[in-house]
């Protein structure tokens, strides 16, 4: 199943076709449409995950804040491949020191 679903190699006797992973493929933006409504609702500052977000009176606006990735985290190699092929792809939450895996 891993070969079929993850690597895009078709299984024998399977009618389903999955796409081979491609680090340079079009980026999927899941935060669209009505999901943005949740991003403009104030949240308590104590729940803030991205420290660069300013707060006022104990609240802040998430505005699609990135998830924190801690220093020394294991980062999949496809992130670095994408950075090599796509000059505009520079995740703001990518730590300075990380371990490349996969």
C-alpha positions in Angstrom: 0.0 0.0 0.0 2.9 2.4 0.7 4.2 1.9 -2.8 0.7 2.6 -4.2 -0.5 5.5 -2.0 2.7 7.2 -1.1 5.1 6.5 -4.0 2.6 6.4 -6.8 3.6 3.0 -8.0 0.4 1.2 -9.2 -0.6 -2.1 -7.4 -1.3 -5.1 -9.5 -5.0 -5.5 -10.2 -5.7 -1.9 -8.9 -7.8 0.5 -11.0 -6.7 3.5 -8.9 -3.8 5.7 -10.0 -2.0 7.9 -7.6 0.5 10.6 -8.6 4.2 10.2 -7.9 5.4 12.7 -5.3 6.9 15.9 -6.8 8.5 18.6 -4.6 8.1 21.1 -7.4 4.3 20.4 -7.9 1.8 23.2 -7.5 1.4 24.1 -3.9 -2.0 23.3 -2.3 -3.5 26.2 -0.4 -6.0 24.7 2.0 -6.8 28.1 3.7 -9.3 29.4 1.3 -12.9 30.7 1.3 -14.8 30.5 4.5 -11.8 29.1 6.5 -10.5 32.7 6.4 -13.3 33.8 8.6 -11.8 31.8 11.5 -8.4 33.5 10.9 -9.9 37.0 11.5 -11.6 36.0 14.8 -9.6 37.2 17.8 -7.9 34.5 19.9 -6.5 34.8 23.4 -2.8 35.7 23.4 -2.0 32.6 25.6 -3.0 30.4 22.6 -0.6 32.2 20.2 1.8 29.8 18.5 3.7 32.3 16.5 5.4 34.8 18.8 5.7 37.5 16.1 2.0 38.1 16.2 1.2 41.4 18.0 -1.5 41.3 20.7 -3.8 44.0 22.1 -5.7 43.7 25.3 -4.8 40.0 25.6 -6.1 39.1 22.1 -4.5 38.8 18.7 -5.6 37.9 15.1 -4.2 34.6 13.9 -4.2 35.6 10.2 -2.9 32.3 9.0 -0.1 32.1 11.5 2.4 29.4 10.7 2.9 26.4 13.0 6.1 26.5 15.0 8.9 24.2 14.1 11.5 23.9 16.8 15.2 24.1 16.3 16.7 20.7 15.6 13.5 19.3 14.1 13.5 16.5 11.5 12.5 18.1 8.2 11.6 16.0 5.1 14.0 16.3 2.2 11.2 17.4 -0.1 11.1 20.8 1.7 14.7 21.4 0.7 14.1 20.1 -2.8 11.2 22.5 -3.2 13.4 25.4 -2.0 16.0 24.5 -4.7 13.4 24.3 -7.5 11.1 27.2 -6.4 13.0 30.4 -5.6 9.9 32.0 -3.9 9.3 29.0 -1.5 10.9 30.0 1.8 8.8 28.9 4.8 9.0 31.5 7.5 8.8 28.9 10.2 11.8 26.7 9.0 14.3 26.5 11.8 18.0 27.6 11.2 19.2 24.1 12.5 17.3 21.0 11.4 17.9 17.4 10.4 17.1 16.4 6.8 15.2 13.1 6.6 13.7 11.1 3.7 
